Structures are given as structure tokens and as C-alpha cells.
Amino acid sequence: MLILSCSSKLQLLEGVLRQSLPETLPVLGAVMNISRGNPAGHEVLVDSWPNFKAVLTRPRKEVVTDDSDFYANMYSAFYRDLGAYRALLSSPGAINWAQTFRIHGLQDSVCEASRDIAKAKGFQVYPSTYLVYLLPSSSTVPDVRLDPAMRLSNLDVSHVNLLNETWPYGGNEQSRRYIAMLIRGFPSTCFLDATGCPISWTITDPFGALTHGYTLPEHRGRGYVSALSFILAQQIRTQGYPVYGSVALDNHRMQRLLQFHGFQCRTKLCRIIFHSPVPGKFPAWVLPDF
């Protein structure tokens, strides 16, 4: 097991990961963010170098101070060889199995490996599956009519409570810290009303994905999230990021909306595997594939 910290090695890894898109989407996004200021405080593990067969990104030890905080304790995984990935997961120090955490990956056996290793350690595993939508580079921003009193802006930390209260999987102190980290460190965009309050917003996460798209109920049906997603997509695309997001299997409205605006559903599914040392305890946003 090796930790890659050299900028030239990270740049080389980024180029190699691009060759295996879309399977590498979350790992590529994490590596790019690490190389561009590392706002989430993550690091990259590989089984070997330069001929690696497995990659795991994770938070640095000092980032996760609460062992139960699955919001902050987020990993991403990609492998060329499943055996090498299993060995990396099992390597001493690769993962703190006393903590609650989640692994994101677009390969089916990421979940299989987690199940097997966690079972041997007495850990509980709850996988959840999402569709992955990727935006082609030829897409354009849809036309949206705004109230003259509204203006385009970015989210700031004064908006944390609003986002935490409206997020279906938020409403607690851990989620509040997570959202604050996103706002401070990652690109975002929003529409503000005449009082300066956000009415619609979207943001990116440590894996480079578009996330937290939301419009207050009284302002829905006007295409605000779509417009903001395209505006943010243009911004991150100029920095070299692929534009993608994950959607729950039962969120048919969002699936139709993304397809209408040119996002393409990929054949690869996003697996988010929630690991817990406490039996039966998993967050509300996890839709277990039992």
C-alpha cells in the first residue's frame, strides 16, 4: 500500500483514470480535487506504483474526528484487478474499521468485496444503487426567465442552515458540518431572491459530482435547478472535470429532467456501500439492496 502525494504522480494517475471513464468517475473527481487545493482533505492510496491495479481515495485521519460521521468519512474506489482491490481494502491502515464510512464506486464487485471483508470483520454493510448521468460537452444552457429582483450568485456559509434543513438526508450536526465543508471548498451556484435568500441551488462534492440540486417548493416548475446545473457544469468543465451526477433509482422525475436536458444515463451504476460497526444502524438516505 502506498500513499500518493507527489503532484507529478497524481497528475499521471489522473491521466490514466481518464482512459477508463466512466468507471473511474468518483475516483477521478477525488484525485482532481486533491491536486487542485484538496479542499476536503483527502488522500490517494494505491496497491503499487506505477503499475497500479487498485486505487482508493479517503479522508486524512485528522479530517474525521467523529467515528460515527459517515458524511465526512467518504471513500471512492476503482480497480483493474479485483484481487488487488481486496488486498488493498484488507491492508493494515487502509481503512479504520472502527469507524462508520461509505465507499463510492461504479464497479459491481466493489460491493462484493466490501461484503466479504466486512463479514470477516463482523462489520455491517448496506449497499445502495444509483443511476449515473453524464453531460456531453456539446450541451448548452437552457433558457430561463428570472424575476428581475432575482440574481445569480454562489452559496456562502450563511446559507448552511437552509441547505441542512431542506436536505432530505440532513437536519443533524454531522450533515451541517458536511454541507459547510462543501460550501467553503467546492464550486456552487444559486439564485437569490430580492432579500438575498437562496431559492434554488446546486453544488459539487469531493468526488466532482453535481449534487444537492434543490428549489424551494414555492419556486418550482421554472427550470431553475436545470439552469444552475448547466451554469455550474460550464464552470467545472473549464477546469477539466467531467460533468456527472447520481440519481436514486426511484427518482423518475429527476431522471426525466436530466434526459430532457441532454444528460446521458450510463450503463454503469453507482454503488454507495455504507459500512457500520453497529448492526442495523444506517442513515435514511441509504436505500439498502437487501
LINHU-V686157 format. One record per backbone hydrogen bond with DSSP energy under -0.5 kcal/mol. NH is the residue of the N-H (numbers start at 1). CO is the residue of the C=O. If there is no record, write none. Layout:
nh = [NH;NH]
co = [CO;CO]
This chain:
nh = [2;4;4;5;10;11;12;13;14;15;16;17;18;19;19;20;21;23;24;25;28;29;30;31;32;33;34;35;36;37;38;41;43;44;45;46;47;52;55;56;57;58;60;63;64;65;67;69;70;73;74;75;76;77;78;80;81;85;86;87;88;89;90;91;91;94;95;97;99;100;101;102;103;104;105;106;110;111;111;112;113;114;115;116;117;118;119;120;121;122;122;123;124;126;128;130;131;133;134;135;136;136;139;146;150;151;153;159;160;163;164;165;166;167;170;176;177;178;179;180;181;182;183;184;185;186;189;190;191;192;193;196;199;200;201;202;203;204;205;208;210;211;214;216;219;220;227;228;229;230;231;232;233;234;235;236;237;238;239;240;241;244;245;247;249;251;252;255;256;257;258;259;260;261;262;263;264;266;270;271;271;272;272;273;273;274;274;275;276;279;281;282;286;288;289;290]
co = [46;2;44;3;6;7;8;9;10;11;12;13;14;15;16;17;18;20;20;22;24;25;26;27;28;29;30;31;32;34;33;38;58;4;56;2;54;50;78;45;76;43;41;60;60;63;65;66;68;69;72;102;57;104;55;53;53;81;82;83;84;85;86;87;88;91;91;95;96;67;275;73;273;75;271;23;107;107;108;108;109;110;111;112;113;114;115;116;117;118;119;118;276;274;272;270;247;245;264;243;134;262;136;144;147;192;190;156;157;159;160;161;162;163;167;172;173;174;175;176;177;178;179;180;181;182;202;153;200;151;197;193;191;191;214;189;211;187;209;205;244;203;201;199;216;217;223;224;225;226;227;228;229;230;231;232;233;234;236;237;236;242;133;131;129;248;250;251;252;253;254;255;256;257;259;258;134;132;130;105;269;128;270;103;271;126;272;101;124;277;278;280;283;286;127;288]
